Amino acid sequence: MDNTVTALAGQIAQLDSVDLAQLERMRHEALTVQAPWKAEYGAYQSGGWWTTSLMNVSGDAADVTIGDCAAKPTELLAQMPATSALLDELGLNYMWVRLARLEANAFLWEHRDYDELDQVERHRLHIPLHTNTSAFLVTGGTKVHMSGGRIWRLTPTYAHGVCNLLGPDRIHLIADVYADDAYRRLARHPSLHPGTAEPLPSANHAVLAERLQAARNIAELGYTEAAERMLLRLFYTYALPEGAAYDLIAELHTSLGDMEAATRWTAAKRRLLVLTA
């Protein structure tokens, strides 16, 4: 088995295929439905990441802050019969179901999920509806393009991030589900095809020092946010130690004498990666 695939075992996998005709109907629904897209979880993203709920606790599609619940359909799902039919066919115990749209040149920064939820077994499923090869997930120092036609399982308690470099918009159906017999049947043969995952190159000390100096040059011109984003984007270019991009930003602000900003980014690292120390 490919060493990269072995290293990602448990982090991301393909579970089952989706009928392509049904997938095309779902894609059409996602692209044409009048959805109340919301920009939630601002600390996690660059801007350009939008979600809307198909199943949740309230039945309101604009309610997108996920939590444990016995999910019920929203008014939006009632307008999406092909999507509703697939969710019914899977027969899973849904915690929350969303559409997630990531625009071109948009990023979800390195983070972990689920820490604030009850400690029960749950899983996150992705069904890509509209995507492109410049949209990919990074986890474990490896980038994975989640291609269409499959149900993917992501384990979001591992540090991960997502980007869409060039566009068009990447739209996924994301279902958080509780483990039960229906889920175990779906997940009985997880796989990750060789060639799906691409290891990112390592960044040595000299490369990181060069990038840090480039960021400092930009910050000294007054473009501090651009400098921070330059360093955050290294996560999608190199296989970095966990949280290294946040450490570099804190180091940047320390070198500029802004200890308040350095402390803020150190705290952001702890919060986004769920670190206790």
C-alpha positions as CSV (number, residue, x, y, z in Angstrom):
1,M,0.0,0.0,0.0
2,D,1.2,3.5,-0.8
3,N,3.0,5.0,2.2
4,T,1.1,8.2,2.0
5,V,-2.2,6.4,2.0
6,T,-1.1,4.4,5.1
7,A,-0.1,7.5,6.9
8,L,-3.5,9.0,6.4
9,A,-5.4,6.0,7.7
10,G,-8.1,7.3,10.0
11,Q,-7.9,10.9,8.9
12,I,-9.6,10.8,5.5
13,A,-11.1,8.0,3.4
14,Q,-13.5,7.3,0.6
15,L,-16.5,5.2,1.7
16,D,-19.1,4.6,-1.1
17,S,-20.0,5.9,-4.5
18,V,-22.9,8.1,-5.4
19,D,-25.1,7.5,-8.4
20,L,-23.8,10.1,-10.9
21,A,-27.3,11.0,-12.2
22,Q,-28.5,11.7,-8.7
23,L,-25.3,13.6,-8.0
24,E,-25.9,15.8,-11.0
25,R,-29.4,16.6,-9.7
26,M,-28.0,17.4,-6.3
27,R,-25.4,19.6,-7.9
28,H,-28.0,21.5,-9.8
29,E,-30.1,22.0,-6.6
30,A,-27.0,23.3,-4.7
31,L,-26.2,25.8,-7.5
32,T,-29.7,27.1,-8.1
33,V,-31.5,27.0,-4.7
34,Q,-32.1,30.4,-3.0
35,A,-30.1,29.6,0.2
36,P,-29.4,31.9,3.2
37,W,-25.6,31.5,3.1
38,K,-23.9,32.5,6.3
39,A,-20.3,33.4,7.0
40,E,-19.8,31.6,10.4
41,Y,-16.7,30.6,12.3
42,G,-14.8,33.8,11.2
43,A,-11.7,33.0,13.3
44,Y,-11.2,29.8,11.2
45,Q,-11.3,31.4,7.7
46,S,-9.9,34.0,5.4
47,G,-13.4,35.0,4.2
48,G,-15.2,33.3,1.3
49,W,-16.4,30.3,3.3
50,W,-20.2,30.1,3.5
51,T,-22.6,27.5,4.9
52,T,-26.3,26.9,5.0
53,S,-28.2,24.2,6.9
54,L,-30.3,21.4,5.5
55,M,-30.8,19.6,8.8
56,N,-30.3,21.0,12.3
57,V,-31.8,21.6,15.7
58,S,-34.1,24.5,14.8
59,G,-35.3,23.8,11.2
60,D,-33.9,27.2,10.2
61,A,-31.5,27.1,7.3
62,A,-29.7,30.2,8.6
63,D,-28.8,28.5,11.9
64,V,-25.3,27.2,11.0
65,T,-23.5,26.9,14.4
66,I,-23.4,23.2,14.8
67,G,-24.1,21.3,18.0
68,D,-25.4,18.0,19.3
69,C,-29.0,17.4,18.5
70,A,-31.6,15.2,16.9
71,A,-31.5,17.0,13.5
72,K,-34.7,17.8,11.7
73,P,-35.1,19.1,8.1
74,T,-34.9,22.8,7.4
75,E,-37.2,24.6,5.0
76,L,-34.3,24.7,2.5
77,L,-34.1,20.9,2.3
78,A,-37.8,20.8,1.3
79,Q,-36.7,22.7,-1.9
80,M,-34.0,20.1,-2.7
81,P,-35.8,16.7,-3.5
82,A,-32.8,14.9,-4.9
83,T,-30.6,15.8,-1.9
84,S,-33.4,14.9,0.5
85,A,-33.8,11.5,-1.2
86,L,-30.1,10.7,-0.8
87,L,-30.1,11.6,2.8
88,D,-33.2,9.4,3.3
89,E,-31.5,6.5,1.4
90,L,-28.4,6.6,3.6
91,G,-30.6,6.3,6.7
92,L,-28.0,7.8,9.0
93,N,-28.5,9.3,12.4
94,Y,-27.8,13.0,11.5
95,M,-26.4,15.5,13.9
96,W,-26.3,18.3,11.4
97,V,-26.3,18.6,7.6
98,R,-25.0,21.6,5.7
99,L,-24.0,22.9,2.3
100,A,-20.6,24.5,2.4
101,R,-19.3,26.9,-0.3
102,L,-15.7,27.9,-0.6
103,E,-15.0,30.7,-3.0
104,A,-11.9,31.1,-5.1
105,N,-8.8,32.3,-3.2
106,A,-10.4,31.4,0.1
107,F,-9.0,29.4,3.0
108,L,-10.1,27.6,6.1
109,W,-7.1,27.9,8.4
110,E,-5.5,25.0,10.2
111,H,-7.8,23.9,13.0
112,R,-9.6,21.0,14.7
113,D,-13.3,20.4,15.2
114,Y,-15.7,18.7,17.6
115,D,-13.9,19.6,20.9
116,E,-16.8,21.6,22.2
117,L,-19.3,18.8,21.6
118,D,-20.3,15.8,23.7
119,Q,-17.8,13.0,23.8
120,V,-19.7,10.5,21.7
121,E,-18.7,8.8,18.5
122,R,-19.6,10.9,15.5
123,H,-18.2,11.2,12.0
124,R,-18.1,13.9,9.3
125,L,-19.1,13.0,5.7
126,H,-18.4,15.0,2.6
127,I,-20.1,14.7,-0.7
128,P,-18.5,17.0,-3.3
129,L,-21.1,18.6,-5.5
130,H,-19.2,21.2,-7.4
131,T,-15.4,21.4,-7.2
132,N,-12.1,21.9,-9.1
133,T,-8.6,20.5,-8.7
134,S,-7.2,23.6,-7.1
135,A,-9.6,23.0,-4.1
136,F,-8.0,20.6,-1.6
137,L,-7.8,19.6,2.0
138,V,-4.5,19.5,3.9
139,T,-4.1,17.1,6.8
140,G,-1.0,15.3,8.0
141,G,1.3,17.3,5.7
142,T,-0.6,15.9,2.7
143,K,-3.0,17.5,0.3
144,V,-6.1,15.6,-0.9
145,H,-8.5,16.8,-3.6
146,M,-11.9,15.3,-2.7
147,S,-13.2,14.4,-6.1
148,G,-16.9,14.0,-7.0
149,G,-18.8,10.7,-7.2
150,R,-17.9,9.5,-3.7
151,I,-18.8,9.9,-0.1
152,W,-15.8,10.9,1.9
153,R,-15.2,10.6,5.6
154,L,-13.1,13.2,7.3
155,T,-12.0,12.9,10.9
156,P,-11.9,16.6,11.9
157,T,-10.3,16.0,15.3
158,Y,-7.0,15.9,13.3
159,A,-5.6,19.3,12.5
160,H,-6.6,20.2,8.9
161,G,-7.3,23.1,6.6
162,V,-9.0,23.6,3.2
163,C,-8.3,26.0,0.3
164,N,-9.7,26.8,-3.1
165,L,-6.9,28.5,-5.0
166,L,-8.4,29.3,-8.4
167,G,-12.1,28.5,-8.4
168,P,-14.9,28.0,-9.4
169,D,-16.6,27.7,-6.0
170,R,-16.2,24.4,-4.2
171,I,-19.6,23.2,-2.8
172,H,-19.8,20.2,-0.6
173,L,-22.7,18.6,1.3
174,I,-21.3,18.0,4.8
175,A,-23.2,15.6,7.1
176,D,-22.1,15.2,10.8
177,V,-23.6,11.8,11.9
178,Y,-23.6,9.7,15.0
179,A,-22.2,6.2,14.8
180,D,-24.8,3.5,14.5
181,D,-25.4,0.3,12.4
182,A,-26.3,2.3,9.3
183,Y,-23.0,4.3,9.5
184,R,-21.0,1.2,10.2
185,R,-22.5,-0.5,7.0
186,L,-21.6,2.6,5.0
187,A,-18.0,2.7,6.4
188,R,-17.2,-1.0,6.3
189,H,-14.7,-0.7,3.4
190,P,-12.9,2.7,3.8
191,S,-10.3,3.3,1.2
192,L,-8.0,6.1,-0.2
193,H,-7.0,5.4,-3.7
194,P,-3.2,5.8,-4.5
195,G,-2.6,9.1,-6.3
196,T,-5.5,10.8,-4.4
197,A,-3.2,12.1,-1.7
198,E,-0.1,14.2,-2.5
199,P,2.6,14.7,0.2
200,L,3.6,18.4,0.5
201,P,7.4,19.2,0.5
202,S,9.1,19.8,3.8
203,A,10.2,23.3,4.6
204,N,13.7,23.5,6.2
205,H,14.8,26.3,8.5
206,A,16.3,28.4,5.7
207,V,13.0,28.4,3.7
208,L,10.9,29.3,6.8
209,A,13.4,32.1,7.7
210,E,13.2,33.5,4.2
211,R,9.4,33.5,4.3
212,L,9.4,35.1,7.7
213,Q,11.7,37.9,6.5
214,A,9.4,38.4,3.4
215,A,6.4,38.7,5.7
216,R,8.3,41.2,7.9
217,N,9.1,43.3,4.9
218,I,5.5,43.5,4.0
219,A,4.4,44.2,7.6
220,E,6.9,47.1,7.8
221,L,5.3,48.7,4.8
222,G,2.0,48.7,6.8
223,Y,0.4,45.6,5.3
224,T,0.3,43.5,8.5
225,E,-2.8,41.4,7.6
226,A,-1.2,40.5,4.2
227,A,1.9,39.4,6.0
228,E,-0.1,37.2,8.4
229,R,-2.0,35.6,5.6
230,M,1.3,34.9,3.7
231,L,2.4,32.9,6.7
232,L,-0.9,31.2,7.2
233,R,-0.9,30.0,3.6
234,L,2.4,28.1,4.2
235,F,0.3,25.3,5.7
236,Y,-1.0,24.6,2.1
237,T,2.4,24.7,0.5
238,Y,4.7,22.8,2.9
239,A,4.4,19.9,5.4
240,L,4.8,21.9,8.6
241,P,4.8,20.8,12.2
242,E,1.4,21.3,13.8
243,G,0.7,25.0,14.5
244,A,3.9,26.2,12.9
245,A,2.2,28.8,10.8
246,Y,0.7,30.4,14.0
247,D,4.2,30.2,15.7
248,L,5.7,32.1,12.7
249,I,3.1,34.9,13.0
250,A,3.8,35.2,16.7
251,E,7.5,35.4,15.9
252,L,6.8,38.0,13.3
253,H,5.0,40.2,15.7
254,T,7.7,39.7,18.4
255,S,10.3,40.8,15.9
256,L,8.2,43.9,15.2
257,G,7.9,44.6,19.0
258,D,4.2,44.0,19.1
259,M,3.9,41.7,22.0
260,E,0.1,42.1,22.3
261,A,-0.3,40.7,18.7
262,A,2.2,37.9,19.4
263,T,0.2,36.9,22.5
264,R,-3.1,37.1,20.5
265,W,-1.8,34.7,17.8
266,T,-0.4,32.3,20.4
267,A,-3.8,32.2,22.0
268,A,-5.4,31.7,18.5
269,K,-3.2,28.6,18.0
270,R,-4.3,27.1,21.3
271,R,-8.0,27.9,20.5
272,L,-8.0,26.6,16.9
273,L,-6.0,23.5,17.6
274,V,-7.6,22.8,20.9
275,L,-4.4,22.9,22.9
276,T,-4.5,23.0,26.7
277,A,-1.0,24.2,27.4
